[in-house]
């Protein structure tokens, strides 16, 4: 069943390259994104999970923003009205 995982990875890479090259609204990119979604759904239906589709990361991730670690950050002040 690893062929389903490999197919999902390959389809996602093809779609990502097409989107980067011609943009997400291009008909070919849209078809490749749909094909990638179908390949991922087929792998999911066969019992593979998202963790099976992505390699384990060996580095510690740095939070992208102060609230990414689960802490609650205060809301920004409201914008002044004119």
N, C-alpha and C positions, 0 to 999 in steps of 0.2 A: 504493500500500500504506500510505500514511500514515493512511488511515481506520482501520486496525487499531490504530495507536498512539493515535489520538484516542479510539477506542472504549475502549481499555484505561484510558486516563487518566480518562475520564468515569465508567467503571464503578467505578474505585477511589475517585474522589471521592464518588460516591453512597454507596458502602459505608462510607466513613469518616464521612460525615455521619450516616448511620443509626446506626452504632455509637456515635458521640458523643451522639446524641440518646436512643436507647433501650437501649443496651448491646449487647455482643456475643452474648448468649444469646437475644435476641429473634428470632423466626422470620423476620421481614422482613430484619433485619440479616444473619442467616446466609445467606439467599438472595442478598442483594446481594453479600456477600463471595464466595460461590460463583460468581456471575456475573462478578465482577471477576477471579477466578482463571481462569475460562474465557477471558475476553477477553485477559488477559495471555498465556495459553498459546497462543491463536490467533496473537497477534503474534509470539511466540517461534517457533512452528512456521513462520511465513511468512518467517523469517530476520531479524527484528528482534531486537536485543539489549537488555539492561537499560539500557545507556547511551543507547539511542534513546528509551526511555520517560521518562527523567528529564532535566531541563534541566541544563546545565552550571552549576556554582556559580562565582561570580566572587570570592567572599571566601575567605580562608584560614580553615579550620576550627580551632577551639581544641579540644584533647583534652578529653574529658569527665572523664577520671580520669588519674592519673599514669601508668598503664600503657598508656593508649590509643595512645601513640606507638610502641609496639613494645618498650619497655623492660620489663624484668622487675622488678616491685616485690616486696618481701619479703612473705611470708605473714603474716597477722595472728596475734597470739599466741592460743593456745588459751583457750577459756573455762574459768573455774574450775569445778570440780565441787563439788557441795554434799554 
